C-alpha cells in the first residue's frame, strides 16, 4: 500500500547509516511536531490522554477509549502495532480509519513530509510514528473527536507521541525491556517511560508496579522535585484505586474494582488474565476523573460484553481449547499459566514466538513447569530478530519440544497429539498474534 511505503520511507533510507541503537542518539521526535505544524496543527484543541508502559499499554488504551465511548464521547484511538491492516492503528469510536480517508490524508501528509529537510546519510530520519500520528490527527480533526487516546511506542521520553500536548499521562506496569534502545537498566526504562510527564500534564496515573519500579519512580520524582501537590492529580495503584477481587474462568475475567472509597459491582470482561482486571482498574480511574461521573454509573453505561481486544487472552477455539495471548514476559506467562493449570485438561501444548530481545528464558521457565510440549517459532515480520538459542534454553528450563521457524508449520506440529480435552496456548508478540489470526482465518 502506497501510504505504508511512505510512512516507513524516511526510516528505511536512514537505517543503513545508523551508528547506534539508543533512542537518545538516533531518534529526533521533534520532527513529529514540525510535521504536525506544517499540516496546520490538527492536534491543537483536542484533549489527549497518553499511555505508556512495559505491559498492558495497548489494553489500557483500548479500555479507556471504550469506557469514554460508552459515556457518549467521540473518541480517537492511536495504537501500534497493527495485526492485519495498518488502518487498525487509527480508530474513531472503535472503527478503523476508512480506506478513502487513509489515502486522502496520506497524500496530504506525504506532500508536507517531502518539504522537511532530513539527512539520511547522517542517520537522520522522520520516524514512522511521527508520520502515522500526523495522519491520525488529520482524521481525528475531520471526525471532530472530543478526546484522543494515544498509545506511546516503546519508550516515552523520545517517542513522537510525546510531542503532542497531553493533559493526562498514564503509566502501566514497568519492567526491564528494550534495553538496547532505552538503556541497560530499569532506571533507564523508568526515566524514558516517565518522560511523558512533561509540561502541560495535569493528571498522572500509575498502574500496579513491582517494588523495584516503584523505588525507581520515587527516585525520579525526588530528583525533579515532583510531589502530588504539583499536579492536579497523581493517582497510584493501591492507594487511589485497586483490584479487590478477581475470578478468571472460561467465561472471562470477573473483576471487583475499588476507586477511592467507592467499590464497584463485579465486572465481567471477555478476556482471560488476572492482569486484565488491573488494567481495568487503571482505565476506570482515568475515566472517572475525566468524566466526573461516579464509577458505578460508568459501569452501568458500559456493555463489557462488547469489549474486544484481539490476542489478549482470547479464546479462538474449543476441542481442543485454543487461547491466543500477546504476552512476552514472565509475569504475563505466569498469570496465564496459573489460569490454564486451574482448568481440567488432558494435555497442555504451548507455541511461543519471542524475539531475542524479549524475556525468552523467563517465559520458557514458566511454561516448562506445566506444559507437556513447548514449541518455539518465529514470525513473518522481517524486522524481528530470532537469534536466541531456543532449544538450548528450552532444555535448560526442563521443557520438552523444539524450534520450528515457520509459524504455520509450528502451529500444526504443536496441535499434534491434542484431543478434545486438551489446551493449546499460543503466546508471543503482536506480529505472532497477527500470523495466528491469518492462519486461523480470524479478523481483528
C-alpha positions in Angstrom: 0.0 0.0 0.0 1.3 3.4 -1.0 0.6 5.1 2.4 2.5 2.4 4.3 5.5 2.7 2.0 5.9 6.5 2.6 5.3 6.1 6.3 8.4 4.0 6.6 10.4 5.6 3.8 12.5 8.1 5.8 13.4 5.5 8.4 14.4 2.9 5.8 16.6 5.4 4.0 18.5 6.2 7.2 18.6 2.6 8.6 21.9 1.6 6.9 23.6 4.7 8.3 22.5 4.5 11.9 25.6 4.2 14.2 23.7 3.4 17.4 20.5 1.7 18.6 20.0 4.1 21.5 16.8 6.2 21.1 18.5 9.3 22.6 21.2 9.1 19.9 19.2 8.3 16.8 15.6 9.5 17.3 14.5 13.0 16.6 10.9 13.2 17.8 10.8 17.0 17.2 10.2 16.1 13.5 6.7 15.0 14.6 6.0 18.5 15.9 7.3 20.1 12.7 5.2 17.8 10.5 2.0 18.4 12.6 2.6 22.2 12.5 3.1 22.1 8.7 -0.3 20.4 8.5 -2.0 23.2 10.5 -1.5 21.6 13.9 -4.6 19.3 13.7 -3.8 18.1 17.3 -4.4 21.5 18.8 -7.7 21.8 20.6 -8.1 18.0 21.0 -7.7 16.9 24.6 -5.2 14.0 24.8 -4.6 11.0 27.1 -1.1 9.5 26.6 -0.4 5.9 27.7 2.9 4.2 28.1 4.4 1.3 30.0 6.1 -2.1 29.5 3.0 -4.3 29.8 -0.7 -3.6 29.1 -0.5 -0.2 27.5 -2.4 -1.3 24.4 -5.1 -2.9 26.5 -5.4 0.1 28.9 -5.6 2.5 25.9 -8.4 0.5 24.4 -10.2 0.2 27.7 -10.0 3.9 28.3 -11.4 4.6 24.8 -14.1 2.0 25.2 -15.3 3.5 28.5 -15.3 7.0 27.2 -17.2 5.9 24.1 -19.7 4.2 26.4 -20.1 7.6 28.3 -21.1 9.2 25.0 -17.7 10.8 23.9 -16.4 10.7 20.4 -13.0 9.1 20.9 -9.9 8.9 18.7 -7.6 6.0 19.4 -4.0 5.6 18.2 -2.2 2.3 18.9 0.5 0.1 17.5 1.4 -2.3 16.1 -1.5 -3.4 13.9 -2.4 -7.0 13.4 -3.6 -7.4 9.8 -4.2 -4.0 8.4 -2.3 -0.7 9.2 -5.6 1.1 9.4 -6.3 -0.6 12.7 -3.8 1.8 14.3 -6.1 4.7 13.8 -9.7 4.4 15.1 -12.7 6.6 15.9 -15.2 5.0 18.3 -13.6 1.6 17.6 -13.8 1.8 13.8 -10.5 1.8 11.8 -9.9 4.8 9.5 -11.7 4.1 6.2 -9.6 3.4 3.1 -10.6 6.6 1.3 -9.7 8.8 4.3 -6.5 6.9 4.8 -5.5 7.6 1.2 -6.7 11.2 1.2 -5.0 12.2 4.5 -1.9 10.1 3.5 -1.4 12.2 0.3 -1.6 15.4 2.3 0.9 14.2 4.9 3.3 12.9 2.1 3.2 16.3 0.4 4.3 18.2 3.6 6.7 15.4 4.6 8.7 15.9 1.4 9.3 19.6 2.3 11.1 18.8 5.6 14.9 18.5 5.1 16.5 15.4 6.6 19.9 13.9 6.2 19.6 10.1 5.9 23.3 9.7 5.1 23.9 11.0 8.7 21.3 8.6 10.1 18.6 11.3 10.4 15.0 10.3 9.7 11.4 11.2 10.4 10.0 8.2 12.4 7.1 6.1 11.2 5.2 7.0 14.4 5.6 10.7 13.5 4.1 10.1 10.0 1.2 7.9 11.1 0.5 10.2 14.1 0.1 13.2 11.7 -2.2 11.1 9.5 -4.2 10.1 12.6 -4.8 13.7 13.8 -6.0 14.8 10.4 -8.6 12.0 10.7 -9.4 12.9 14.3 -9.8 16.6 13.4 -12.1 15.7 10.4 -14.2 13.4 12.6 -14.5 16.0 15.3 -13.3 13.7 18.1 -13.7 15.1 21.6 -10.7 13.3 23.1 -7.8 11.3 21.7 -6.2 8.3 23.5 -2.6 7.7 22.3 -0.5 4.6 23.0 3.2 5.6 23.0 5.8 3.4 21.3 8.5 1.5 23.1 9.5 4.5 25.3 8.1 7.8 26.1 10.7 10.5 26.5 11.9 10.2 22.9 8.6 9.0 21.5 6.9 11.1 18.8 3.6 10.8 20.7 5.2 12.9 23.4 5.4 15.8 21.0 1.6 16.1 21.2 0.4 18.3 24.1 -1.4 16.0 26.5 -3.2 16.6 29.8 -3.1 13.1 31.1 -0.2 10.7 31.5 -0.9 7.0 32.2 1.9 4.6 33.2 1.2 0.9 33.1 3.5 -1.7 34.7 7.2 -1.2 34.0 10.0 -3.8 33.8 13.3 -4.1 32.0 12.6 -4.1 28.2 14.1 -2.7 25.0 17.4 -2.3 26.8 19.3 -1.9 23.6 17.2 1.2 22.8 16.3 2.7 26.2 19.3 1.9 28.3 20.8 -1.0 30.1 18.9 -0.8 33.4 15.5 -0.4 34.9 16.5 3.1 35.9 16.8 3.9 32.2 13.4 2.3 31.4 11.7 4.3 34.1 13.3 7.5 33.0 12.1 7.0 29.4 8.6 6.0 30.3 8.1 8.8 32.9 9.3 11.2 30.3 5.7 11.6 29.2 5.2 13.6 32.4 6.1 16.9 30.9 4.8 20.5 30.7 1.1 20.6 30.2 0.4 17.3 32.1 -2.3 17.9 34.7 -3.0 14.3 35.8 -0.7 11.3 36.3 -2.0 7.7 36.8 0.4 4.9 37.8 -0.7 1.3 37.4 0.4 -1.5 39.6 4.2 -1.7 39.8 6.8 -4.0 41.2 8.9 -3.0 44.2 12.0 -2.0 42.2 10.0 0.0 39.7 8.3 1.9 42.5 11.6 2.7 44.0 12.9 4.0 40.7 9.8 6.1 40.3 10.3 7.6 43.7 13.9 8.5 42.9 12.8 10.0 39.6 10.2 12.2 41.3 12.6 13.3 44.1 15.3 14.4 41.5 12.7 16.5 39.8 11.1 17.9 42.9 7.7 16.4 41.9 5.2 15.8 44.6 1.4 15.3 44.3 0.5 19.0 45.1 2.5 20.0 41.9 -0.2 18.3 39.8 -4.0 18.4 39.9 -3.9 14.6 40.3 -1.2 12.0 41.0 -3.0 8.7 41.3 -1.3 5.4 42.2 -2.5 1.8 42.2 -3.1 0.5 45.7 -3.7 4.0 47.2 -6.3 5.6 44.9 -7.6 2.6 43.0 -7.1 -1.2 43.1 -8.4 -4.6 42.0 -10.0 -6.0 45.1 -11.1 -9.4 43.8 -10.6 -11.3 40.5 -12.0 -14.6 39.3 -10.9 -15.9 35.9 -12.9 -18.6 34.2 -13.5 -19.7 30.6 -16.3 -17.0 30.5 -13.7 -14.3 31.1 -12.3 -12.2 33.9 -14.6 -11.1 36.6 -13.1 -8.1 38.4 -14.2 -6.2 41.5 -12.6 -2.7 41.5 -12.2 -0.1 44.1 -11.9 3.6 43.1 -11.0 5.6 46.2 -13.8 4.8 48.7 -16.1 3.5 46.0 -16.4 -0.2 45.5 -17.8 -1.1 42.1 -20.1 -4.1 41.3 -18.3 -7.1 39.7 -17.4 -6.6 36.0 -17.1 -9.5 33.6 -14.5 -8.8 30.8 -14.5 -11.2 27.9 -10.7 -11.6 28.3 -8.6 -14.1 30.2 -6.0 -13.0 32.6 -5.8 -11.6 36.2 -3.8 -8.6 34.9 -6.7 -7.6 32.8 -8.6 -6.7 36.0 -5.7 -4.5 37.0 -5.8 -2.8 33.6 -9.5 -2.3 34.0 -9.0 -0.7 37.4 -6.4 1.8 35.9 -8.7 2.6 33.0 -11.7 3.2 35.2 -9.8 5.5 37.5 -8.8 7.6 34.5 -12.3 7.8 33.0 -13.9 8.5 36.4 -11.7 11.6 36.8 -12.1 12.6 33.2 -15.9 12.5 33.2 -16.5 13.5 36.8 -19.0 10.6 36.9 -19.4 8.0 39.6 -17.7 4.7 38.8 -20.9 2.8 39.2 -22.6 5.0 36.5 -19.7 4.3 34.2 -20.1 0.5 34.7 -23.9 0.8 34.2 -23.3 2.6 30.9 -20.7 0.2 29.6 -21.7 -3.1 27.8 -18.5 -5.0 28.6 -19.7 -8.0 26.6 -19.0 -5.9 23.5 -15.4 -5.2 24.5 -12.8 -6.9 22.4 -9.0 -6.6 22.1 -7.7 -9.4 19.9 -4.8 -11.6 21.2 -5.2 -10.6 24.8 -6.2 -13.9 26.4 -8.6 -14.5 23.5 -10.3 -17.9 23.1 -10.1 -18.9 19.4 -11.5 -22.4 19.5 -12.6 -25.4 21.6 -12.0 -29.1 21.4 -9.1 -28.5 22.0 -9.3 -25.2 23.8 -7.2 -22.7 21.9 -6.0 -19.5 23.7 -4.2 -16.7 22.0 -2.2 -14.1 24.0 0.2 -11.4 23.3 2.3 -12.0 26.3 6.1 -11.5 26.1 7.2 -11.5 29.7 7.5 -14.0 32.6 4.7 -12.2 34.6 2.2 -12.5 31.7 3.1 -16.2 31.2 2.8 -16.9 34.9 -0.7 -15.3 35.0 -1.9 -17.3 32.0 -0.2 -20.5 33.3 -2.0 -20.3 36.6 -5.3 -19.9 34.8 -4.7 -22.9 32.5 -3.5 -25.1 35.4 -6.8 -24.5 37.1 -8.8 -25.9 34.2 -9.3 -29.6 33.8 -7.4 -30.9 30.7 -5.7 -33.9 29.3 -2.6 -32.3 27.8 -1.2 -28.8 27.5 0.8 -27.8 24.5 2.3 -24.3 24.1 3.5 -22.5 21.0 5.8 -19.5 21.7 7.1 -16.7 19.4 9.6 -14.5 21.3 12.3 -12.4 19.6 15.7 -12.5 21.2 15.2 -9.1 22.9 12.1 -10.4 24.9 12.0 -12.4 28.1 12.7 -15.7 26.3 14.2 -17.6 29.2 11.7 -16.3 31.7 8.7 -17.3 29.6 10.2 -20.8 28.9 10.8 -21.4 32.5 7.2 -20.6 33.4 5.7 -22.9 30.8 8.2 -25.7 31.3 6.7 -26.3 34.8 3.2 -27.3 33.4 3.3 -27.9 29.6 3.6 -31.3 28.1 5.1 -29.9 24.9 6.6 -26.5 24.0 7.4 -25.4 20.5 9.1 -22.1 19.8 8.7 -20.4 16.4 9.3 -17.1 14.6 7.0 -14.7 12.7 6.7 -13.3 9.2 7.7 -9.8 10.4 11.3 -9.3 9.0 12.2 -6.6 11.4 12.3 -9.0 14.4 15.4 -11.0 15.3 15.2 -14.7 16.3 18.8 -15.5 17.1 18.3 -16.8 20.6 19.4 -20.4 21.4 15.7 -21.5 21.8 16.3 -25.3 22.0 19.2 -24.9 24.4 17.1 -22.6 26.7 14.1 -25.0 26.5 16.3 -27.9 27.5 17.8 -25.8 30.4 14.3 -25.0 31.6 13.4 -28.7 31.6 10.8 -28.4 28.8 10.1 -30.9 26.1 9.8 -29.8 22.5 11.8 -27.9 19.8 12.1 -25.0 17.4 10.4 -24.6 14.0 10.9 -21.2 12.3 7.8 -21.3 10.1 4.8 -20.3 12.3 2.2 -22.2 10.3 4.2 -25.5 10.4 4.9 -24.8 14.1 1.2 -24.5 14.8 0.4 -27.8 13.0 3.2 -29.5 15.0 2.1 -28.1 18.3 -1.6 -29.2 17.8 -0.5 -32.8 17.2 -1.5 -35.2 20.0 -4.1 -33.0 21.5 -7.6 -34.5 22.0 -10.8 -32.6 22.6 -9.9 -32.1 26.3 -6.5 -30.6 25.5 -5.4 -27.0 25.7 -3.3 -25.2 23.2 -1.7 -21.9 24.2 -0.4 -19.5 21.5 1.7 -16.8 23.1 4.1 -14.2 21.6 4.5 -10.7 20.1 1.7 -8.8 18.3 3.3 -9.9 15.0 2.8 -13.5 16.1 -0.8 -12.8 17.1 -1.3 -11.4 13.6 0.2 -14.5 12.0 -2.0 -16.8 14.0 -5.2 -14.8 13.1 -4.2 -15.1 9.5 -3.6 -18.8 9.7 -6.8 -19.5 11.6 -8.8 -17.2 9.3 -9.8 -14.7 12.0 -10.4 -11.0 11.8 -9.1 -8.4 14.3 
